[in-house]
Structures are given as structure tokens and as C-alpha cells.
Amino acid sequence: MLMHNPLPLSRRAALKTISTGAFAAAVSKSFSAESSTRRKMTINLMPGMIGVRAPQRELIELAHAHGFESVEPLGSELARMSKDEIAELLTTMRGKRVQFGAAGLPVDFRGEESKFTDGLAELPKIADALQRAQVTRMGTWIMPGHNSLTYLQNLKQHAKRLRQIAGILDERKIRLGLEYVGTKTLRDRFHFEFAHTMAETKELIAETGAKNIGFVLDSWHWWQANESADDILTLKAEQIVACDLNDAPAGKPKDQQIDGQRELPMATGVIPVESFLNALQKLGYNGPVRAEPFNKPLNDMDNEAACAATFEAMQKAFALIRA
């Protein structure tokens, strides 16, 4: 988990944000007017994945300034806010036409039992704050293997733990999305493989028996799993909690790609982003779509530049969505 800078937005940063915001609003006005009328999904700012570090209020300002329509809610920070502070934050967001996307799950359910139980004990407090902030989505990822648990053993452990997590979230009307990880070079590190395709993740979700668990769909892992738009169309819109968008470095075979070395959407054309997005559009998906490039040059930029580059890439991708 990335740590976020707890300092408030400085006067200089605020002035820069306001200036940038006026420019971004002018540039993206025609895009937003045309695009938002024919889609329900939102272009979401997920800061950690693009190297942006900022507290919640500053993230909202950055999202508004650069044209993003939704922003990641920071559960731990929201849990430190009073009800009045959260209400004020929501009023600010409505004025800026920015909504919350999906929060990250703060529970480590993949390893030791003690870490899981500690995280589970803290979850209600964070989930309560997210509910006050009108957040209805939370996501996490599934490790695609284990060095000591067989597939069946791992399935049972995941199902048991995720069922407990889902129960806490369901009481707060929050859906949990699971992201399968398809990267072969990552899977190859483990002695026993685990769920790394949409079909296997469907089986895992069914094993939990929870009604509020669905998918986080990532275009990288969808591509790595050799899946197509037809696979996405086997889902219902309400089964998809959040989506991630990216591209892959050119000139490298799929089975040699490295999970942490990606590109912004539309950078190379290796991943069929158009097919991915239009399948979501056909389903009527209405949640956040986040850039997740894991890209060092992008991460080395300052917050403003990283947000600008990310929104430009997302804008290009969303322009491919057909009515």
C-alpha cells in the first residue's frame, strides 16, 4: 500500500490546481459532453497506480482539475474524519461533479491467519466511514499461486476468508470486487498455481456463497488470460465492481511480459483496449475505470504531470467507445 502525504494542500499548489483546472476544463469540455451522454462508466483517478501521493481532499482537487469524473476513496483517511467532515467533503465533490470510485480492501487475506484476523477486526471501522461517504465499491486482487497450499486448499482458505470480509461489507451495502492475475511470469514463481482466469474466479466467487462479491476486471490480466470480449459479455454489469486499463510494452511475447512493467492505455496498441471497453459499454457497466500502468517514467513525474498524462491517455481510450 502506498502511503499518502498527510499535509494539506498548500497555497501555491492550490493556485496551480485552480489554474490547471481551468485549462483542463476547457480542453475536455467537448469530450465530456459527448462521451458522458453515451456511457455510464467513469474515468477514475487511482493515485497509487500512477505515482501520485496526496491526501483525500487534494486528490479531489486533482481529479477535478484534470477532468477525472471519479476518484479513489481513501478508507483509512475517511475513517479519521467526523460525520460532518465527510458531509462537507461530499458537498464539495458534488460541486465539482466528482464522485467516489472503488476503495481498496485493507485486509491481508492471502497469508498468515494472524494478519487476516487483525485486518478483519479493523475493517468495520473503515467500512462504516466508507458507507458514510456513500462508497459502495471495494476491490482487491487474488495472488495466482502458492508455494505450500494446493489449488483446492487455497480455494477453501480464500472462500472462507472472503466470505467473512463480504459479510462485513454487505452490512454496509458495499460490494467487493476480485481481480484475477493472469501474468504468466508471475504465476511461474509459485509451486502451485491458483485462480488466474475469469472462469476460475467465477468458481471462487461461487464457493464463497456471498452475493456481494464480483469482479475487478483488468485489461492486462484479461489479455494475459487469453480472454476476449465474449468472456466479458458472459457477466452482468452488476457483477463488475471496478475496471483497470493499461497497455503492454511492444516487442515482447505475452508469456514474457512482466507484471510491473506496463504502459498507459493506448501507448502501444498491444492490448485491445477498444474491444475491452466496448464490451463493458455493451453490458451497461456504470462503475470506475482506472489507469493502472505500473510505469516508472510516469511514477517519476510530479502529481500534476502524472494526472495530466493519465487523463490524456484515458481520454483517447474512451473516445473509442461506441454508442
C-alpha positions as CSV (number, residue, x, y, z in Angstrom):
1,M,0.0,0.0,0.0
2,L,1.3,3.5,-0.9
3,M,1.4,6.0,1.9
4,H,-0.3,9.3,1.2
5,N,1.1,12.7,2.2
6,P,-1.0,13.9,5.2
7,L,-0.2,17.6,4.7
8,P,-3.0,19.9,3.5
9,L,-2.9,21.4,0.0
10,S,-0.5,24.4,0.0
11,R,-1.5,27.8,-1.2
12,R,0.9,27.5,-4.2
13,A,-0.4,24.0,-5.0
14,A,-4.0,25.3,-4.7
15,L,-3.3,28.2,-7.1
16,K,-1.6,25.8,-9.5
17,T,-4.5,23.4,-9.3
18,I,-7.1,26.2,-10.0
19,S,-5.1,27.4,-13.0
20,T,-4.6,23.9,-14.3
21,G,-8.3,23.1,-13.7
22,A,-9.5,26.0,-15.8
23,F,-7.3,24.8,-18.7
24,A,-8.3,21.2,-18.3
25,A,-12.0,22.1,-18.2
26,A,-11.7,24.0,-21.4
27,V,-9.8,21.2,-23.1
28,S,-12.1,18.4,-22.1
29,K,-15.4,20.2,-22.3
30,S,-16.4,18.8,-25.7
31,F,-15.1,15.3,-24.8
32,S,-17.1,15.2,-21.6
33,A,-20.3,16.5,-23.1
34,E,-20.2,14.0,-26.0
35,S,-18.8,11.0,-24.1
36,S,-20.8,11.1,-20.9
37,T,-24.1,11.0,-22.7
38,R,-23.3,7.6,-24.2
39,R,-21.7,5.8,-21.3
40,K,-22.2,5.2,-17.6
41,M,-18.7,4.3,-16.6
42,T,-16.4,7.0,-15.2
43,I,-12.8,7.9,-15.8
44,N,-11.3,7.4,-12.4
45,L,-8.2,8.8,-10.7
46,M,-6.5,6.0,-8.8
47,P,-3.4,7.8,-7.5
48,G,-1.2,5.0,-6.2
49,M,-1.1,3.3,-9.6
50,I,0.3,6.4,-11.3
51,G,2.7,7.5,-8.6
52,V,0.5,10.3,-7.2
53,R,0.7,10.8,-3.4
54,A,-1.8,13.1,-1.9
55,P,-4.4,13.2,0.9
56,Q,-8.1,12.8,0.0
57,R,-9.0,16.5,-0.4
58,E,-6.1,17.2,-2.6
59,L,-6.9,14.1,-4.7
60,I,-10.4,15.5,-5.3
61,E,-8.9,18.8,-6.4
62,L,-6.5,17.0,-8.7
63,A,-9.3,14.9,-10.2
64,H,-11.5,18.0,-10.8
65,A,-8.6,20.0,-12.2
66,H,-7.6,17.3,-14.8
67,G,-11.1,16.2,-15.9
68,F,-11.4,12.9,-14.0
69,E,-15.0,12.0,-13.2
70,S,-14.4,9.9,-10.1
71,V,-11.6,9.4,-7.6
72,E,-10.4,6.6,-5.2
73,P,-11.8,6.9,-1.7
74,L,-9.0,6.5,0.9
75,G,-10.7,4.4,3.6
76,S,-8.2,4.9,6.4
77,E,-8.3,8.6,5.9
78,L,-12.1,8.8,5.8
79,A,-12.2,6.7,9.0
80,R,-10.4,9.6,10.8
81,M,-13.0,12.1,9.6
82,S,-16.1,13.1,11.6
83,K,-19.5,12.7,10.1
84,D,-19.6,16.5,9.5
85,E,-16.3,16.5,7.7
86,I,-17.4,13.7,5.4
87,A,-20.7,15.5,4.7
88,E,-18.7,18.6,3.8
89,L,-16.4,16.6,1.6
90,L,-19.4,15.1,-0.3
91,T,-20.8,18.6,-0.8
92,T,-17.5,19.8,-2.3
93,M,-17.4,16.7,-4.6
94,R,-21.0,17.4,-5.8
95,G,-20.0,20.9,-6.7
96,K,-17.0,19.7,-8.7
97,R,-19.0,16.8,-10.3
98,V,-16.6,14.3,-9.0
99,Q,-17.8,11.1,-7.3
100,F,-16.1,8.3,-5.4
101,G,-15.0,5.2,-7.2
102,A,-13.8,1.9,-5.5
103,A,-11.8,1.7,-2.3
104,G,-9.0,-0.7,-1.8
105,L,-9.6,-3.6,0.6
106,P,-7.4,-3.0,3.7
107,V,-7.3,-6.7,4.8
108,D,-4.5,-9.1,4.1
109,F,-6.3,-12.3,3.4
110,R,-3.6,-14.1,1.4
111,G,-1.1,-15.1,4.1
112,E,-0.9,-15.6,7.9
113,E,-4.1,-16.1,9.9
114,S,-3.0,-13.5,12.5
115,K,-2.6,-10.8,9.8
116,F,-6.0,-11.7,8.4
117,T,-7.8,-11.6,11.8
118,D,-6.1,-8.3,12.7
119,G,-7.2,-6.8,9.4
120,L,-10.7,-8.2,9.7
121,A,-11.1,-6.6,13.2
122,E,-10.2,-3.1,11.7
123,L,-12.5,-3.5,8.7
124,P,-15.8,-2.5,10.3
125,K,-14.5,1.0,11.2
126,I,-13.2,1.7,7.7
127,A,-16.3,0.2,6.1
128,D,-18.5,2.4,8.3
129,A,-16.6,5.5,7.1
130,L,-16.9,4.4,3.5
131,Q,-20.7,3.9,4.0
132,R,-20.9,7.5,5.4
133,A,-19.1,8.7,2.3
134,Q,-21.6,6.9,0.1
135,V,-18.9,4.5,-1.2
136,T,-20.5,1.2,-2.5
137,R,-17.5,-0.5,-4.1
138,M,-14.3,-2.0,-2.8
139,G,-11.7,-4.1,-4.7
140,T,-8.7,-6.4,-4.2
141,W,-6.6,-8.9,-6.1
142,I,-6.0,-12.6,-5.9
143,M,-2.5,-14.0,-5.8
144,P,-2.3,-16.5,-8.7
145,G,-0.4,-19.2,-6.8
146,H,1.0,-20.5,-3.5
147,N,4.1,-22.4,-2.6
148,S,2.6,-24.7,0.0
149,L,-1.2,-24.7,-0.5
150,T,-2.6,-26.8,-3.3
151,Y,-5.3,-25.3,-5.6
152,L,-8.1,-26.9,-3.6
153,Q,-6.6,-25.9,-0.2
154,N,-6.1,-22.4,-1.4
155,L,-9.6,-22.2,-2.8
156,K,-11.1,-23.3,0.6
157,Q,-9.0,-20.7,2.5
158,H,-9.8,-17.9,0.1
159,A,-13.5,-18.8,0.2
160,K,-13.6,-18.9,4.0
161,R,-11.8,-15.6,4.5
162,L,-13.5,-13.7,1.6
163,R,-16.9,-14.9,2.9
164,Q,-16.1,-13.2,6.3
165,I,-15.0,-10.0,4.6
166,A,-18.0,-9.9,2.3
167,G,-20.3,-10.3,5.3
168,I,-18.9,-7.2,7.0
169,L,-19.2,-5.2,3.7
170,D,-22.6,-6.4,2.9
171,E,-23.9,-5.0,6.2
172,R,-22.7,-1.6,4.9
173,K,-24.1,-2.1,1.3
174,I,-20.6,-2.4,-0.2
175,R,-19.7,-4.8,-3.0
176,L,-16.3,-6.5,-3.1
177,G,-14.5,-7.0,-6.5
178,L,-11.9,-9.6,-7.0
179,E,-9.1,-9.1,-9.6
180,Y,-7.6,-12.3,-11.1
181,V,-3.9,-12.0,-12.0
182,G,-3.1,-13.7,-15.3
183,T,0.6,-12.8,-15.8
184,K,2.5,-16.0,-16.7
185,T,5.9,-14.8,-15.4
186,L,4.2,-14.1,-12.0
187,R,2.4,-17.4,-11.9
188,D,5.6,-19.3,-12.7
189,R,7.1,-18.2,-9.3
190,F,4.8,-20.5,-7.4
191,H,4.8,-24.2,-6.8
192,F,1.0,-24.4,-7.0
193,E,-1.0,-22.2,-9.4
194,F,-4.3,-20.6,-8.3
195,A,-7.2,-18.8,-9.9
196,H,-5.9,-16.6,-12.7
197,T,-8.8,-16.5,-15.2
198,M,-12.3,-15.2,-15.3
199,A,-13.7,-18.8,-15.3
200,E,-11.7,-19.8,-12.2
201,T,-12.6,-16.6,-10.4
202,K,-16.3,-17.3,-11.0
203,E,-15.8,-20.7,-9.3
204,L,-14.1,-18.9,-6.4
205,I,-16.9,-16.4,-6.0
206,A,-19.4,-19.3,-6.1
207,E,-17.5,-21.1,-3.4
208,T,-17.8,-18.1,-1.1
209,G,-21.6,-18.1,-1.4
210,A,-21.6,-14.3,-1.0
211,K,-24.0,-12.3,-3.1
212,N,-21.9,-9.1,-2.9
213,I,-18.7,-10.4,-4.5
214,G,-17.9,-9.7,-8.1
215,F,-15.0,-8.8,-10.4
216,V,-12.3,-6.2,-10.8
217,L,-11.6,-6.5,-14.5
218,D,-8.1,-5.5,-15.6
219,S,-7.4,-5.3,-19.3
220,W,-3.8,-6.6,-18.7
221,H,-4.9,-9.8,-16.9
222,W,-7.8,-10.3,-19.3
223,W,-5.3,-10.1,-22.2
224,Q,-2.8,-12.3,-20.3
225,A,-5.5,-14.9,-19.7
226,N,-6.2,-15.1,-23.5
227,E,-9.8,-13.9,-23.0
228,S,-11.9,-11.9,-25.3
229,A,-14.9,-9.5,-25.4
230,D,-17.1,-12.6,-25.4
231,D,-15.8,-13.6,-22.0
232,I,-16.7,-10.2,-20.6
233,L,-20.2,-10.5,-22.1
234,T,-20.8,-13.6,-20.0
235,L,-21.0,-11.2,-17.0
236,K,-23.8,-8.9,-15.9
237,A,-23.0,-5.2,-15.3
238,E,-23.7,-5.6,-11.6
239,Q,-21.1,-8.3,-11.3
240,I,-18.3,-5.8,-12.2
241,V,-17.2,-3.7,-9.3
242,A,-14.3,-1.8,-10.9
243,C,-12.1,-1.9,-14.0
244,D,-8.4,-1.2,-14.7
245,L,-7.0,-0.1,-18.1
246,N,-3.4,-0.3,-19.4
247,D,-1.2,-1.3,-22.3
248,A,1.8,-3.6,-22.7
249,P,5.3,-2.9,-23.9
250,A,5.7,-3.7,-27.6
251,G,8.1,-6.2,-29.0
252,K,7.9,-8.7,-26.1
253,P,6.0,-12.1,-26.2
254,K,2.9,-12.2,-24.0
255,D,4.3,-15.0,-21.9
256,Q,7.5,-13.0,-21.2
257,Q,5.7,-9.8,-20.1
258,I,6.5,-8.5,-16.5
259,D,3.5,-7.6,-14.4
260,G,5.1,-4.4,-13.0
261,Q,6.2,-3.1,-16.4
262,R,3.2,-1.7,-18.2
263,E,2.2,1.3,-20.3
264,L,-0.6,3.8,-20.2
265,P,-3.7,2.9,-22.2
266,M,-3.3,3.3,-26.0
267,A,0.5,3.7,-25.7
268,T,1.4,0.7,-27.9
269,G,-1.8,-0.9,-29.1
270,V,-0.7,-4.3,-27.8
271,I,-3.7,-4.8,-25.6
272,P,-7.1,-4.5,-27.5
273,V,-8.4,-1.7,-25.3
274,E,-11.2,-0.9,-27.8
275,S,-12.7,-4.4,-27.5
276,F,-12.4,-4.4,-23.7
277,L,-14.2,-1.0,-23.3
278,N,-16.9,-1.7,-25.8
279,A,-17.8,-5.0,-24.1
280,L,-18.2,-3.0,-20.9
281,Q,-20.3,-0.4,-22.7
282,K,-22.5,-3.1,-24.2
283,L,-23.1,-4.5,-20.7
284,G,-24.0,-1.1,-19.4
285,Y,-21.2,-1.1,-16.8
286,N,-21.6,2.0,-14.6
287,G,-18.5,2.0,-12.4
288,P,-15.0,3.4,-12.3
289,V,-12.3,2.7,-14.9
290,R,-8.8,3.4,-13.6
291,A,-5.4,3.6,-15.3
292,E,-3.0,1.0,-13.8
293,P,0.2,1.2,-15.9
294,F,2.9,0.4,-13.2
295,N,5.2,2.7,-15.3
296,K,8.4,4.1,-13.8
297,P,8.6,7.2,-16.0
298,L,5.1,8.1,-15.1
299,N,5.7,7.5,-11.4
300,D,8.7,9.8,-11.5
301,M,6.5,12.7,-12.6
302,D,5.1,15.2,-10.2
303,N,1.4,14.9,-9.3
304,E,0.1,17.4,-11.8
305,A,2.1,16.0,-14.7
306,A,1.2,12.4,-13.9
307,C,-2.5,13.3,-13.7
308,A,-2.4,15.2,-17.0
309,A,-0.6,12.4,-18.8
310,T,-3.0,9.8,-17.4
311,F,-6.2,11.6,-18.2
312,E,-5.0,12.3,-21.8
313,A,-4.4,8.5,-22.2
314,M,-7.7,7.6,-20.7
315,Q,-9.5,10.3,-22.9
316,K,-8.0,8.7,-26.0
317,A,-9.2,5.2,-24.9
318,F,-12.7,6.4,-24.0
319,A,-13.0,8.1,-27.4
320,L,-13.1,4.5,-28.9
321,I,-16.4,3.7,-27.1
322,R,-19.3,3.3,-29.4
323,A,-22.8,4.4,-28.5
